[in-house]
């Protein structure tokens, strides 16, 4: 049994090492991985801003957050400038889909004051955004569970 | 001769006027001397690029110091505006909430607010000057709606 366990652990270790190495290697293939990582984090930040404005019932601010989301999307495009045409061709439709999903939340906030309904629409937008993140190596994908960088950490 | 007298009369009126102004100005200069004896400190703080965080998020100065604080908005991509607002201990959330529906603009007569800068656009710099309060830890934050929940810090005022 011990031998089997040892072999199992060894196989897991090799697999873990391979996955980590592969993620790092593919991140290194990108021309500007740091810029891409930063701009993807900006998308998450603005998405969280949407959530805060909705839960605080500050609906008038939601269109402003959408404007910031489009700016963050443009920042992603700028960061992607030097990347391969193949990757850009994959990223653009998903980025557009994410922007469209957040626009839907913004448009809805003009009439809808039901926080639950708006949050449900926001959850759909987050799914669209995550589909965009899936195109990038794991090392560059923002962790949605990480607290924001500020000292306040979003007050939970 | 008459014009000369007239000139001298004008001169004496001018002298009188200068004399009248000299008394209050010397009084003003006296009152200005006191702040010059006050300890002074320059503090600098900035946004963490476009992210909702201050860098650094802790500042320190001595009580009674005349502080000149400069805030630099280091954002490049987002049009979000930021500012720096220093409030009494335990008042951050209440002040943040009270300006939430007013674009985060701080009213000039809020007794919970010690000092604040105007709102600042990306790449810009704003400044405020204040006398450091009594010893203690004072929270500061950005009052743009939604930012205060993350973008905050502490000013440690020492004795």
Interface residues (C-beta under 8 A of the other chain):
Chain A: X38 X39 X41 X42 X45 X46 X49 X52 X53 X56 X58 X60 X61 X65 X67 X68 X71 X72 X74 X75 X78 X148 X149 X150 X151 X152 X153 X154 X155
Chain B: X48 X49 X50 X51 X52 X53 X54 X57 X76 X77 X78 X79 X80 X93 X100 X101 X141 X145 X146 X148 X149 X150 X151 X152 X153 X154
